[in-house]
Amino acid sequence: MPASPRFLPDRMTEIGILRPGGPEVLVPRQVPVPEPGPGQVLVRVAAAGVNRPDVLQRRGLYPMPPGVTPVPGLEVAGEVVALGEGVGVGEGGGAGEAAGVRLGDAVCGLTDGGGYAEFCLVPAAQLLPVPPGFSLEQAAALPETFFTVWANLFMMGRAKAGESLLVHGGTSGIGSTALMLAREFGLRAISTDGGPEKGEAARGFGAERSIDHRSQDFLPEAMAWSEGRGVDLVLDILGASAFERNLQVLRRDGRLLLIGFMGGDRVGEFSLTPILLKRLVVTGSTLRGRTPDEKAAIARELRQHLGPVWSAGRCVPHVHEVWPLDQAAQAHRVMESRAHVGKIVLRT
Ligand SMILES: NC(=O)c1ccc[n+]([C@@H]2O[C@H](COP(=O)([O-])OP(=O)(O)OC[C@H]3O[C@@H](n4cnc5c(N)ncnc54)[C@H](OP(=O)(O)O)[C@@H]3O)[C@@H](O)[C@H]2O)c1
């Protein structure tokens, strides 16, 4: 039986997607509060992060993993209000990944969906404590991009201090996280950004240089910045529109990490030769498609490597704007206008 406190409402507000479409298809509705299953906790959501994959999901363009809730929302912060079987200590539950989770804990977590709601089920192994000094909005803005960037750049891409990194979209949720992590872990970074204001923000996150993708070609600019050597890593959200130049900008043993296709997912003719000549690694991943064990492993690494950093007040997500949960449509409009820097957050 799940352990839960006595006073939980029966029903809650969540944001449903009426049908694939524009922001207006995001509508609040009343539904029963879910009960945690084995390995899950129920979080009373204080804040939920908005991510570009939510926009793709709303438009019907995101390949959903089987069996997950169709309610959007990949990250939340709030209070643990019920524990599923096998979760927690002192509740007759098990230890392992979920040991230490208690009713009343302030947590943030990577969900499997359903974050746009007053209550959300989260696998206990995907929880992180709210770092000291973080607001709940900042904590809610943390999981999706830190899990994604850490897994790609450091676990798959084996990024290490002294290497160089090109980040496309340096002021996106993803890009701002990548630049902060690069600075924290001793990489030199450069970013592509839409205009001088975004460029300034990207430099604030940790880019040594910003390339204005509206007026400059990143290939010659990045080659000049690296004194002709090229970069060790590219974290790419663009896909097709940058693919061939990404191969060209990488130096020997470089790694191209594809995580988004804002510039399309179909590439025309391109030369494979740089991959052979420079021994390049081209890879990609989606966070959502990872197994629970893989997500738990990323969470462990974040607790170990980022826990002390967050506690010291570094690598804090930049929250651009906070919208009430029932105005999720407006939050999506802001994201699609590309006016934001960093993260957009919903508040219950
Ligand atoms: N694979 C995964 O696991 C995973 C997880 C999370 C997110 N993602 C992907 O990562 C991407 C970013 O997500 P997000 O939530 O961080 O979104 P976001 O904050 O809305 O950022 C989107 C960014 O795309 C940039 N952009 C668009 N066209 C560009 C171009 N031609 N050159 C350079 N930048 C360009 C925009 O920069 P400007 O406004 O400066 O032009 C903006 O910063 C999305 O494609 C998303 O699907 C992947």
The ligand as a Tripos MOL2 file, in Angstrom:
@<TRIPOS>MOLECULE
LIG
   48    52     1     0     0
SMALL
NO_CHARGES

@<TRIPOS>ATOM
      1 N1         17.3730   14.8080  -27.1850 N.am      1 LIG1
      2 C1         16.9800   15.1550  -26.0040 C.2       1 LIG1
      3 O1         17.0300   14.3800  -25.0580 O.2       1 LIG1
      4 C2         16.4590   16.5560  -25.7900 C.ar      1 LIG1
      5 C3         16.0210   16.9810  -24.5180 C.ar      1 LIG1
      6 C4         15.5820   18.3040  -24.3710 C.ar      1 LIG1
      7 C5         15.5810   19.1550  -25.4780 C.ar      1 LIG1
      8 N2         15.9800   18.6700  -26.6880 N.ar      1 LIG1
      9 C6         15.9820   19.5250  -27.8830 C.3       1 LIG1
     10 O2         16.8730   20.6000  -27.6770 O.3       1 LIG1
     11 C7         16.4160   21.7220  -28.3990 C.3       1 LIG1
     12 C8         16.3360   22.9300  -27.4660 C.3       1 LIG1
     13 O3         15.3460   22.6940  -26.4800 O.3       1 LIG1
     14 P1         15.0410   23.8310  -25.3840 P.3       1 LIG1
     15 O4         13.9840   23.3090  -24.5020 O.co2     1 LIG1
     16 O5         16.3320   24.2900  -24.8250 O.co2     1 LIG1
     17 O6         14.4050   24.9320  -26.3630 O.3       1 LIG1
     18 P2         14.4060   26.5140  -26.3880 P.3       1 LIG1
     19 O7         14.8030   27.0740  -25.0750 O.co2     1 LIG1
     20 O8         13.1060   26.9180  -26.9740 O.co2     1 LIG1
     21 O9         15.5360   26.8940  -27.4300 O.3       1 LIG1
     22 C9         15.4160   26.7760  -28.8130 C.3       1 LIG1
     23 C10        16.6480   27.4380  -29.3950 C.3       1 LIG1
     24 O10        16.8050   27.1220  -30.7600 O.3       1 LIG1
     25 C11        17.6290   28.1350  -31.2500 C.3       1 LIG1
     26 N3         17.6940   28.1600  -32.6950 N.ar      1 LIG1
     27 C12        16.6920   28.0420  -33.5540 C.ar      1 LIG1
     28 N4         17.1920   28.1230  -34.8100 N.ar      1 LIG1
     29 C13        18.5180   28.3000  -34.6970 C.ar      1 LIG1
     30 C14        19.6160   28.4280  -35.6090 C.ar      1 LIG1
     31 N5         19.4000   28.4180  -36.9310 N.pl3     1 LIG1
     32 N6         20.8770   28.5310  -35.1490 N.ar      1 LIG1
     33 C15        21.1140   28.5170  -33.8110 C.ar      1 LIG1
     34 N7         20.1270   28.3960  -32.8950 N.ar      1 LIG1
     35 C16        18.8490   28.2900  -33.3370 C.ar      1 LIG1
     36 C17        17.0380   29.4020  -30.6810 C.3       1 LIG1
     37 O11        18.0490   30.3340  -30.6020 O.3       1 LIG1
     38 P3         17.8580   31.8710  -31.0710 P.3       1 LIG1
     39 O12        16.5410   32.3420  -30.5020 O.co2     1 LIG1
     40 O13        19.0290   32.5290  -30.4860 O.co2     1 LIG1
     41 O14        17.8290   31.8880  -32.5500 O.co2     1 LIG1
     42 C18        16.6320   28.9370  -29.2750 C.3       1 LIG1
     43 O15        17.6110   29.3270  -28.3370 O.3       1 LIG1
     44 C19        15.0740   21.3320  -29.0430 C.3       1 LIG1
     45 O16        15.3250   20.9080  -30.3660 O.3       1 LIG1
     46 C20        14.6280   20.1570  -28.1890 C.3       1 LIG1
     47 O17        13.7720   19.2930  -28.8750 O.3       1 LIG1
     48 C21        16.4250   17.4160  -26.8560 C.ar      1 LIG1
@<TRIPOS>BOND
     1     1     2 1
     2     2     3 2
     3     2     4 1
     4     4     5 ar
     5     4    48 ar
     6     5     6 ar
     7     6     7 ar
     8     7     8 ar
     9     8     9 1
    10     8    48 ar
    11     9    10 1
    12     9    46 1
    13    10    11 1
    14    11    12 1
    15    11    44 1
    16    12    13 1
    17    13    14 1
    18    14    15 2
    19    14    16 1
    20    14    17 1
    21    17    18 1
    22    18    19 2
    23    18    20 1
    24    18    21 1
    25    21    22 1
    26    22    23 1
    27    23    24 1
    28    23    42 1
    29    24    25 1
    30    25    26 1
    31    25    36 1
    32    26    27 ar
    33    26    35 ar
    34    27    28 ar
    35    28    29 ar
    36    29    30 ar
    37    29    35 ar
    38    30    31 1
    39    30    32 ar
    40    32    33 ar
    41    33    34 ar
    42    34    35 ar
    43    36    37 1
    44    36    42 1
    45    37    38 1
    46    38    39 2
    47    38    40 1
    48    38    41 1
    49    42    43 1
    50    44    45 1
    51    44    46 1
    52    46    47 1
@<TRIPOS>SUBSTRUCTURE
     1 LIG1         1 GROUP 0 **** ****
